Every structure is written in C-alpha cells, then in structure tokens.
Amino acid sequence: MRCHPHRYLQPAYHSAFNDKDAAQLCGMAMLPLKTRVRGPAPQLDVASAEDDQIDEAIRLFRANVLFRNFEVLGAADRTLIYLTLLIHQYLKKVEKAPSKAEALRLLTPLATGPHLLPGEPAWPLGTLVPAPKSAVETESLRSFLKQLRETLAARLVDRIFNADGSPNKFWMMFSKRKFLNKEFP
C-alpha cells in the first residue's frame, strides 16, 4: 500500500473524470453533460444512467465541502471545484426558501445572470483556474459556465428538497460551510 505524501492531510474526493480526454477551457474540463441547456459542452441523453460532472459534484459536495485543501489532479478537478463553490452559493441563496418552486425562482436569475470569470479581480479561485487568453476563449468560457450554472440549478433543487417539497435539513446545513475557505461574492 502506497503512503500518501501528506499523511497528515486527509485527501479530498477527486473527480473520476480526470483521466478522460476532453476539451479544456482555462484548464477546466468540458465533458458531456446531461442537459437541454445550450452551450459548448457536448450533450448526453438526459435519461442516461451515466453520471456527468454535475451528478458527481452534487454527490461529492457534502464530503468535499469539509476540506480546506484540495490538490488539483486534473482539468476535471478544476470543474469540480467550480461546481462545489457554486453549490455552496446556491445553498446559501435558498436556505430560507420554504418550497422547491420558491427555490427555483430564487436560483433562476442567479444561474442565468452575469457571473465572474477567471482573471477578474473578485474571482475567488485566483490562479487555480487561469484567465482566458483570447476573446474567443472568454466567450466560450462564459457560455460553458452559464451552461453549468443553469444545469446545476435545475438538478440541485430536486436533490435538496424532500418529496413533500420541504427543505432537506441534511443539505441545508451545509450552507454554512465554505469549501477551501472561499465563496462567490
């Protein structure tokens, strides 16, 4: 059994997609998504049983949000970090929402509105995700991140509310935790 180089640090859960070949934007993997939202990421069948990056981020969120360190092992990890911070932002936004419909109403403008990009002064991930190198890459990244935000908002609401429409307290309690001690403004 191989020892982890930093035994005193408990390793976070990394993306299973790090070993897949994918197009990259600013070091982030652009893998196929189960979505009907238009964007540069290829689309998987929405009914597919195969997990995509959004499913993975939602599944790993409650474990990863407890970590203050995260070693990036590949491009899919950068996308996972972005999605984890986004889930936290969404949870904070809907923590007082009494119903699934109200939560979706609160998240829609947040998901479709303007958002920070790498290289902007308030970007919370600093140099972890490098700034775009051209105007074309900037527009592709803007479109990709919007596609991720809209897809995540729709799927997360289904996960964080119970079948009866009430908030799931085991999800809402994580709105107080910051991943990597960072958050979107």
One Martini backbone bead per residue (centre of mass of N, CA, C, O) as a GRO file, in nm:
protein
  185
    1MET     BB    1   0.096   0.037   0.024
    2ARG     BB    2   0.058   0.367  -0.049
    3CYS     BB    3   0.168   0.661   0.065
    4HIS     BB    4   0.080   0.959   0.143
    5PRO     BB    5   0.266   1.250   0.126
    6HIS     BB    6   0.022   1.375   0.322
    7ARG     BB    7  -0.075   1.228   0.600
    8TYR     BB    8  -0.202   1.478   0.761
    9LEU     BB    9  -0.376   1.487   0.508
   10GLN     BB   10  -0.687   1.464   0.401
   11PRO     BB   11  -0.824   1.354   0.128
   12ALA     BB   12  -1.002   1.440  -0.122
   13TYR     BB   13  -1.248   1.423  -0.364
   14HIS     BB   14  -1.206   1.327  -0.682
   15SER     BB   15  -1.230   1.312  -1.007
   16ALA     BB   16  -1.318   1.060  -1.243
   17PHE     BB   17  -1.249   1.257  -1.511
   18ASN     BB   18  -0.932   1.305  -1.530
   19ASP     BB   19  -0.876   1.058  -1.753
   20LYS     BB   20  -1.032   1.218  -1.959
   21ASP     BB   21  -1.084   1.326  -2.269
   22ALA     BB   22  -1.091   1.689  -2.311
   23ALA     BB   23  -1.188   1.978  -2.343
   24GLN     BB   24  -1.050   2.308  -2.274
   25LEU     BB   25  -1.112   2.579  -2.031
   26CYS     BB   26  -0.900   2.716  -1.835
   27GLY     BB   27  -0.843   2.405  -1.727
   28MET     BB   28  -1.130   2.303  -1.791
   29ALA     BB   29  -1.347   2.052  -1.823
   30MET     BB   30  -1.544   1.957  -2.126
   31LEU     BB   31  -1.793   1.761  -2.069
   32PRO     BB   32  -2.053   1.582  -2.091
   33LEU     BB   33  -2.406   1.667  -2.057
   34LYS     BB   34  -2.715   1.648  -1.883
   35THR     BB   35  -2.884   1.850  -2.117
   36ARG     BB   36  -3.080   2.140  -2.264
   37VAL     BB   37  -2.862   2.336  -2.248
   38ARG     BB   38  -2.698   2.561  -2.408
   39GLY     BB   39  -2.361   2.487  -2.533
   40PRO     BB   40  -2.029   2.366  -2.565
   41ALA     BB   41  -2.112   2.120  -2.435
   42PRO     BB   42  -2.174   1.818  -2.464
   43GLN     BB   43  -2.450   1.593  -2.507
   44LEU     BB   44  -2.646   1.400  -2.318
   45ASP     BB   45  -2.869   1.193  -2.228
   46VAL     BB   46  -3.098   1.263  -1.986
   47ALA     BB   47  -3.169   0.940  -1.933
   48SER     BB   48  -2.904   0.870  -1.845
   49ALA     BB   49  -2.712   0.672  -1.614
   50GLU     BB   50  -2.481   0.842  -1.654
   51ASP     BB   51  -2.251   1.027  -1.518
   52ASP     BB   52  -2.170   1.357  -1.453
   53GLN     BB   53  -2.033   1.640  -1.326
   54ILE     BB   54  -2.286   1.720  -1.168
   55ASP     BB   55  -2.340   1.459  -1.018
   56GLU     BB   56  -2.063   1.449  -0.882
   57ALA     BB   57  -2.077   1.719  -0.727
   58ILE     BB   58  -2.326   1.649  -0.560
   59ARG     BB   59  -2.217   1.384  -0.432
   60LEU     BB   60  -1.935   1.533  -0.313
   61PHE     BB   61  -2.000   1.789  -0.150
   62ARG     BB   62  -2.032   1.701   0.159
   63ALA     BB   63  -1.733   1.607   0.170
   64ASN     BB   64  -1.563   1.847   0.038
   65VAL     BB   65  -1.657   2.097   0.218
   66LEU     BB   66  -1.460   2.011   0.465
   67PHE     BB   67  -1.227   2.122   0.301
   68ARG     BB   68  -0.917   2.335   0.277
   69ASN     BB   69  -0.792   2.128   0.078
   70PHE     BB   70  -0.687   2.095  -0.284
   71GLU     BB   71  -0.566   1.875  -0.510
   72VAL     BB   72  -0.487   1.908  -0.838
   73LEU     BB   73  -0.517   1.638  -1.095
   74GLY     BB   74  -0.710   1.801  -1.301
   75ALA     BB   75  -0.949   1.941  -1.501
   76ALA     BB   76  -1.197   1.818  -1.346
   77ASP     BB   77  -1.126   1.948  -1.072
   78ARG     BB   78  -1.187   2.240  -1.152
   79THR     BB   79  -1.484   2.191  -1.208
   80LEU     BB   80  -1.550   2.081  -0.925
   81ILE     BB   81  -1.479   2.336  -0.770
   82TYR     BB   82  -1.678   2.522  -0.905
   83LEU     BB   83  -1.935   2.355  -0.835
   84THR     BB   84  -1.899   2.363  -0.528
   85LEU     BB   85  -1.921   2.673  -0.499
   86LEU     BB   86  -2.200   2.687  -0.633
   87ILE     BB   87  -2.359   2.516  -0.436
   88HIS     BB   88  -2.309   2.700  -0.197
   89GLN     BB   89  -2.445   2.949  -0.318
   90TYR     BB   90  -2.725   2.815  -0.354
   91LEU     BB   91  -2.776   2.738  -0.059
   92LYS     BB   92  -2.769   3.027   0.052
   93LYS     BB   93  -3.010   3.131  -0.122
   94VAL     BB   94  -3.225   2.875  -0.021
   95GLU     BB   95  -3.237   2.833   0.298
   96LYS     BB   96  -3.535   3.000   0.325
   97ALA     BB   97  -3.689   2.829   0.141
   98PRO     BB   98  -4.007   2.665   0.151
   99SER     BB   99  -3.973   2.575  -0.160
  100LYS     BB  100  -3.903   2.457  -0.468
  101ALA     BB  101  -4.024   2.692  -0.634
  102GLU     BB  102  -3.877   2.920  -0.480
  103ALA     BB  103  -3.590   2.822  -0.536
  104LEU     BB  104  -3.605   2.840  -0.844
  105ARG     BB  105  -3.670   3.145  -0.847
  106LEU     BB  106  -3.394   3.226  -0.709
  107LEU     BB  107  -3.188   3.073  -0.915
  108THR     BB  108  -3.237   3.171  -1.203
  109PRO     BB  109  -3.093   3.454  -1.198
  110LEU     BB  110  -2.820   3.340  -1.101
  111ALA     BB  111  -2.771   3.142  -1.349
  112THR     BB  112  -2.829   3.369  -1.593
  113GLY     BB  113  -2.651   3.572  -1.501
  114PRO     BB  114  -2.396   3.734  -1.421
  115HIS     BB  115  -2.045   3.632  -1.400
  116LEU     BB  116  -1.759   3.533  -1.301
  117LEU     BB  117  -1.420   3.535  -1.419
  118PRO     BB  118  -1.129   3.459  -1.492
  119GLY     BB  119  -0.923   3.746  -1.392
  120GLU     BB  120  -1.102   3.873  -1.208
  121PRO     BB  121  -1.077   4.029  -0.908
  122ALA     BB  122  -1.323   3.843  -0.757
  123TRP     BB  123  -1.204   3.581  -0.814
  124PRO     BB  124  -1.181   3.304  -0.591
  125LEU     BB  125  -0.948   3.111  -0.753
  126GLY     BB  126  -0.747   3.264  -0.893
  127THR     BB  127  -0.492   3.054  -1.036
  128LEU     BB  128  -0.641   2.780  -1.060
  129VAL     BB  129  -0.793   2.947  -1.286
  130PRO     BB  130  -0.715   3.061  -1.567
  131ALA     BB  131  -0.714   3.300  -1.782
  132PRO     BB  132  -0.809   3.405  -2.064
  133LYS     BB  133  -0.639   3.456  -2.389
  134SER     BB  134  -0.917   3.527  -2.537
  135ALA     BB  135  -1.217   3.622  -2.666
  136VAL     BB  136  -1.311   3.341  -2.747
  137GLU     BB  137  -1.254   3.203  -2.474
  138THR     BB  138  -1.436   3.386  -2.307
  139GLU     BB  139  -1.707   3.313  -2.448
  140SER     BB  140  -1.690   3.008  -2.404
  141LEU     BB  141  -1.673   3.021  -2.095
  142ARG     BB  142  -1.931   3.175  -2.041
  143SER     BB  143  -2.115   2.955  -2.169
  144PHE     BB  144  -2.023   2.712  -1.997
  145LEU     BB  145  -2.089   2.830  -1.713
  146LYS     BB  146  -2.388   2.873  -1.774
  147GLN     BB  147  -2.453   2.579  -1.830
  148LEU     BB  148  -2.374   2.479  -1.549
  149ARG     BB  149  -2.561   2.661  -1.375
  150GLU     BB  150  -2.837   2.574  -1.495
  151THR     BB  151  -2.812   2.269  -1.452
  152LEU     BB  152  -2.759   2.275  -1.147
  153ALA     BB  153  -3.013   2.418  -1.049
  154ALA     BB  154  -3.218   2.203  -1.141
  155ARG     BB  155  -3.087   1.953  -0.987
  156LEU     BB  156  -3.055   2.058  -0.693
  157VAL     BB  157  -3.348   2.107  -0.615
  158ASP     BB  158  -3.423   1.802  -0.623
  159ARG     BB  159  -3.216   1.725  -0.385
  160ILE     BB  160  -3.284   1.958  -0.143
  161PHE     BB  161  -3.572   1.832  -0.167
  162ASN     BB  162  -3.830   1.681  -0.073
  163ALA     BB  163  -4.111   1.516  -0.181
  164ASP     BB  164  -4.299   1.734  -0.014
  165GLY     BB  165  -4.111   2.021  -0.049
  166SER     BB  166  -3.916   2.019   0.170
  167PRO     BB  167  -3.643   2.086   0.325
  168ASN     BB  168  -3.322   1.948   0.349
  169LYS     BB  169  -3.133   1.948   0.632
  170PHE     BB  170  -2.879   1.777   0.515
  171TRP     BB  171  -2.819   2.024   0.316
  172MET     BB  172  -2.863   2.308   0.452
  173MET     BB  173  -2.623   2.288   0.663
  174PHE     BB  174  -2.398   2.352   0.423
  175SER     BB  175  -2.428   2.672   0.396
  176LYS     BB  176  -2.198   2.730   0.629
  177ARG     BB  177  -1.988   2.599   0.448
  178LYS     BB  178  -1.654   2.629   0.328
  179PHE     BB  179  -1.476   2.589   0.044
  180LEU     BB  180  -1.153   2.671   0.085
  181ASN     BB  181  -1.249   2.944   0.213
  182LYS     BB  182  -1.466   3.000  -0.021
  183GLU     BB  183  -1.659   3.242  -0.227
  184PHE     BB  184  -1.908   3.385  -0.383
  185PRO     BB  185  -2.028   3.718  -0.407
   0.00000   0.00000   0.00000
